[in-house]
Amino acid sequence: MPSIRMGDWVPTGNVQNTIWKKSLCGTIRDACRERAYAAVFAWKNAGSHGNRVRKEQKMTSFFRFLRDVPYDLLVPPEGCNYRAMTPAQAKRSFDWFLEHIPERMQYMRARCAKDLKIPEERLDYSSESLVFVWRWFIKTARIEKTPQEEVEQMEKAAVIFGESYVNRTQFTVATQYILRDVAIYLGQCYVRNYKVLTWSFRTRPKSAVDINQPLVSGFQSVYEGKSKPISFAPLHMARVQAANIFESTQSSYDLHDIFEYWCQYISDAEQEEPCREQK
């Protein structure tokens, strides 16, 4: 029986798979709306025995997984509940994230190019390439009904926050993982092109929406003549753009436009001399 660990690749080609779910975020709203899986186990080469799993994990529908987008998932070893992470966990998660960027981008770019039937060289981390990437995401993304138990949770909270708080549809599990890869690509478009921008993360303040998440730092906001460093949250920004799909207002240029908008916060000197030497 194979040993599948958090952080392992889990290919979706084998039909014998069992998926276990865990919320991405700490808040009730995010836990219900932005559902994804924090652990994935495969039965690959395991015959009929499968894998043993911890009792606290809840099994989701096997057939629900089979209906999802075929996409190789890479599961973070520390999970995706960034808000619940300790500083030490956040550091380990960030180091693991940086280590896996090259292989993750290699897979996503190849898949995107194949699906769109374009040369992979078109996905060169330029702002124009974001149009292709987002067009691919819109084409690939799948929506499903939010499980009833989650809807009931949101309905309870709606007493305080209003009916708009209740989301009766959500992205499928694989779509959530694809969106994470797209977010990494978006961040790489900045980091690979501008020397002043780097990947980072922060553990304070606790109220920050992007706490413990991978960020792109090096941007500068100028207000009343004073410059203040700010960071870009690729995962959060990608999710915001993806939300347009639920209202049928999405555009192939959504990601490109948000990229161009944030370029105003890059110093003029850096914009004049973009760094493209990384491969």
C-alpha positions as CSV (number, residue, x, y, z in Angstrom):
1,M,0.0,0.0,0.0
2,P,1.5,3.4,-1.0
3,S,2.3,6.1,1.4
4,I,0.6,9.4,0.4
5,R,1.6,12.4,2.4
6,M,0.6,16.0,2.6
7,G,2.7,17.9,0.1
8,D,2.7,15.0,-2.4
9,W,1.5,15.2,-6.0
10,V,-1.8,13.4,-6.5
11,P,-2.5,12.7,-10.1
12,T,-6.2,12.7,-11.1
13,G,-5.8,10.2,-13.9
14,N,-6.4,7.2,-11.7
15,V,-10.1,6.7,-11.1
16,Q,-9.5,5.1,-7.7
17,N,-9.2,8.2,-5.5
18,T,-10.6,9.3,-2.2
19,I,-10.7,12.9,-1.3
20,W,-11.0,14.4,2.2
21,K,-12.0,17.9,2.8
22,K,-11.0,20.7,5.2
23,S,-11.8,24.4,5.0
24,L,-9.3,26.8,3.5
25,C,-10.1,29.7,5.8
26,G,-10.8,30.5,9.4
27,T,-14.0,32.5,9.1
28,I,-17.4,31.0,8.6
29,R,-17.9,33.0,5.4
30,D,-14.7,31.9,3.8
31,A,-15.0,28.3,5.0
32,C,-18.3,28.0,3.2
33,R,-17.7,30.1,0.1
34,E,-14.1,29.2,-0.6
35,R,-14.2,25.5,0.0
36,A,-11.2,23.4,-1.0
37,Y,-9.4,20.3,0.1
38,A,-6.5,20.3,2.6
39,A,-5.7,16.6,2.2
40,V,-5.9,14.3,-0.8
41,F,-5.2,10.6,-0.8
42,A,-4.9,8.2,-3.7
43,W,-5.5,4.5,-4.1
44,K,-2.9,4.3,-6.8
45,N,-1.4,0.8,-7.0
46,A,-3.2,-0.1,-3.7
47,G,-5.7,-2.6,-5.1
48,S,-8.9,-2.6,-3.2
49,H,-7.3,-1.7,0.1
50,G,-6.9,2.1,-0.3
51,N,-5.4,4.3,2.4
52,R,-6.0,4.6,6.1
53,V,-6.8,8.0,7.2
54,R,-7.2,9.8,10.5
55,K,-10.7,9.6,12.1
56,E,-11.1,13.4,12.3
57,Q,-11.1,13.8,8.5
58,K,-14.4,13.6,6.7
59,M,-14.8,11.8,3.4
60,T,-16.5,13.6,0.6
61,S,-18.4,12.0,-2.3
62,F,-16.2,9.9,-4.5
63,F,-18.4,10.6,-7.4
64,R,-18.3,14.3,-6.8
65,F,-14.6,14.1,-7.3
66,L,-14.9,12.1,-10.5
67,R,-17.2,14.8,-12.0
68,D,-14.6,17.5,-11.3
69,V,-12.0,18.9,-13.6
70,P,-9.1,16.4,-14.2
71,Y,-6.2,18.3,-12.7
72,D,-3.1,17.2,-10.8
73,L,-3.3,18.6,-7.3
74,L,-0.4,19.6,-5.1
75,V,-1.5,19.7,-1.4
76,P,0.3,22.1,1.0
77,P,1.8,20.1,3.9
78,E,0.6,22.7,6.4
79,G,-2.8,22.9,4.8
80,C,-4.5,26.1,3.5
81,N,-6.0,27.5,6.7
82,Y,-3.6,30.4,6.8
83,R,-5.4,32.2,9.5
84,A,-5.0,29.3,11.9
85,M,-1.3,28.9,11.3
86,T,1.3,29.8,13.9
87,P,4.3,31.9,12.8
88,A,6.4,28.8,12.6
89,Q,3.8,27.0,10.5
90,A,3.5,30.0,8.2
91,K,7.3,30.0,7.7
92,R,7.4,26.3,6.8
93,S,4.4,26.8,4.5
94,F,6.1,29.8,2.8
95,D,9.4,27.9,2.3
96,W,7.5,25.0,0.8
97,F,5.6,27.4,-1.5
98,L,8.8,28.9,-2.9
99,E,10.3,25.5,-3.4
100,H,7.4,24.2,-5.5
101,I,6.8,27.3,-7.7
102,P,8.9,26.1,-10.6
103,E,7.3,22.7,-11.0
104,R,3.8,24.1,-10.4
105,M,4.2,26.7,-13.1
106,Q,5.7,24.2,-15.5
107,Y,2.6,22.0,-15.1
108,M,0.1,24.8,-15.2
109,R,1.6,26.5,-18.3
110,A,1.8,23.2,-20.2
111,R,-1.8,22.4,-19.3
112,C,-3.0,25.9,-20.2
113,A,-1.2,25.9,-23.5
114,K,-2.5,22.5,-24.4
115,D,-6.1,23.4,-23.6
116,L,-6.0,26.7,-25.5
117,K,-4.0,25.1,-28.4
118,I,-1.3,27.8,-28.2
119,P,2.5,27.6,-28.0
120,E,3.7,27.4,-24.4
121,E,6.1,30.3,-25.2
122,R,3.1,32.6,-25.3
123,L,2.8,32.2,-21.5
124,D,6.0,34.2,-20.9
125,Y,4.9,36.0,-17.7
126,S,4.1,39.2,-19.5
127,S,1.0,41.2,-18.8
128,E,-0.4,40.1,-22.1
129,S,0.0,36.4,-21.2
130,L,-2.5,37.0,-18.3
131,V,-5.2,37.3,-20.9
132,F,-4.6,33.7,-22.1
133,V,-4.3,32.4,-18.5
134,W,-7.5,34.0,-17.4
135,R,-9.3,33.0,-20.6
136,W,-8.3,29.4,-19.8
137,F,-9.5,29.6,-16.2
138,I,-12.9,31.0,-17.2
139,K,-13.2,28.1,-19.7
140,T,-12.0,25.5,-17.3
141,A,-13.7,26.6,-14.1
142,R,-16.7,24.6,-12.8
143,I,-19.4,25.5,-10.4
144,E,-21.3,23.2,-8.1
145,K,-24.1,23.6,-5.6
146,T,-22.9,24.4,-2.1
147,P,-23.5,21.5,0.2
148,Q,-26.7,21.9,2.3
149,E,-24.9,21.8,5.6
150,E,-22.8,24.8,4.5
151,V,-25.8,26.7,3.3
152,E,-27.4,26.2,6.7
153,Q,-24.3,27.6,8.4
154,M,-24.4,30.7,6.2
155,E,-28.1,31.1,6.7
156,K,-27.5,31.3,10.5
157,A,-24.9,34.0,9.9
158,A,-27.2,35.8,7.5
159,V,-29.3,36.8,10.5
160,I,-26.5,39.3,11.2
161,F,-25.0,39.9,7.8
162,G,-28.0,39.7,5.5
163,E,-29.2,37.3,2.8
164,S,-26.4,38.3,0.4
165,Y,-24.1,36.4,2.8
166,V,-25.5,33.1,1.7
167,N,-23.7,31.5,-1.3
168,R,-25.7,28.7,-2.8
169,T,-23.1,27.9,-5.5
170,Q,-19.3,27.5,-5.2
171,F,-16.3,26.5,-7.2
172,T,-15.4,22.8,-7.3
173,V,-12.4,21.5,-5.5
174,A,-10.2,21.2,-8.6
175,T,-11.3,24.7,-9.7
176,Q,-10.0,26.1,-6.4
177,Y,-6.6,24.5,-6.9
178,I,-6.5,25.8,-10.5
179,L,-7.2,29.3,-9.2
180,R,-4.4,28.9,-6.7
181,D,-2.0,28.1,-9.5
182,V,-3.3,31.0,-11.5
183,A,-2.6,33.2,-8.5
184,I,1.0,32.0,-8.4
185,Y,1.4,32.8,-12.1
186,L,0.0,36.3,-11.4
187,G,2.6,36.8,-8.7
188,Q,5.3,35.5,-10.9
189,C,4.5,38.1,-13.5
190,Y,5.5,40.7,-11.0
191,V,8.5,39.0,-9.4
192,R,10.1,37.8,-12.7
193,N,9.7,41.2,-14.4
194,Y,10.7,43.7,-11.6
195,K,13.8,43.3,-9.4
196,V,12.3,45.4,-6.6
197,L,9.4,42.9,-6.1
198,T,9.8,39.7,-4.1
199,W,7.7,37.0,-2.6
200,S,7.1,37.4,1.1
201,F,4.5,36.8,3.9
202,R,3.5,38.5,7.1
203,T,2.2,37.2,10.4
204,R,0.8,40.5,11.7
205,P,-1.6,42.0,12.2
206,K,-3.9,39.1,12.9
207,S,-6.9,40.9,11.4
208,A,-5.2,41.1,7.9
209,V,-7.2,39.3,5.2
210,D,-3.9,38.0,3.8
211,I,-2.2,36.9,7.0
212,N,0.4,34.1,6.5
213,Q,-0.4,34.0,2.8
214,P,2.3,34.3,0.1
215,L,2.5,38.0,-0.9
216,V,4.4,40.1,-3.4
217,S,6.2,42.9,-1.6
218,G,8.1,46.0,-2.9
219,F,5.2,48.2,-4.0
220,Q,5.0,51.8,-2.8
221,S,1.9,53.8,-2.3
222,V,2.3,57.6,-2.2
223,Y,-0.1,59.7,-0.2
224,E,0.3,63.4,0.5
225,G,3.9,63.2,-0.6
226,K,4.7,60.3,1.7
227,S,5.7,56.8,0.5
228,K,4.4,53.7,2.2
229,P,5.3,50.1,1.4
230,I,2.4,47.9,0.4
231,S,2.0,44.3,-0.6
232,F,0.0,42.5,-3.3
233,A,-2.0,39.4,-2.3
234,P,-2.2,37.2,-5.5
235,L,-4.5,34.6,-4.0
236,H,-6.9,37.1,-2.7
237,M,-6.9,39.2,-5.8
238,A,-7.4,36.2,-8.1
239,R,-10.4,35.1,-6.0
240,V,-11.9,38.6,-6.2
241,Q,-11.7,38.5,-10.0
242,A,-13.0,34.9,-10.1
243,A,-16.1,36.0,-8.2
244,N,-17.3,37.7,-11.4
245,I,-18.0,34.3,-12.8
246,F,-20.9,33.8,-10.3
247,E,-22.6,37.0,-11.7
248,S,-21.7,36.3,-15.3
249,T,-19.7,39.5,-15.5
250,Q,-16.3,37.9,-16.1
251,S,-13.9,39.1,-18.8
252,S,-10.7,37.6,-20.3
253,Y,-9.0,40.9,-19.3
254,D,-9.9,40.8,-15.5
255,L,-6.5,39.5,-14.4
256,H,-4.6,41.6,-16.9
257,D,-6.4,44.8,-15.8
258,I,-5.6,44.2,-12.1
259,F,-2.0,43.6,-13.0
260,E,-1.7,46.8,-14.9
261,Y,-3.5,48.7,-12.1
262,W,-1.0,47.7,-9.5
263,C,1.9,48.6,-11.8
264,Q,1.3,52.2,-10.8
265,Y,2.7,51.3,-7.3
266,I,6.0,50.2,-8.8
267,S,8.7,52.9,-8.8
268,D,9.3,54.6,-12.1
269,A,12.9,53.4,-12.2
270,E,11.8,49.8,-11.9
271,Q,9.2,50.2,-14.6
272,E,11.7,51.5,-17.0
273,E,14.0,48.5,-16.6
274,P,12.0,45.3,-16.2
275,C,13.9,42.2,-15.3
276,R,13.2,39.3,-17.7
277,E,16.3,37.2,-17.3
278,Q,14.7,34.6,-15.1
279,K,13.6,31.4,-16.9
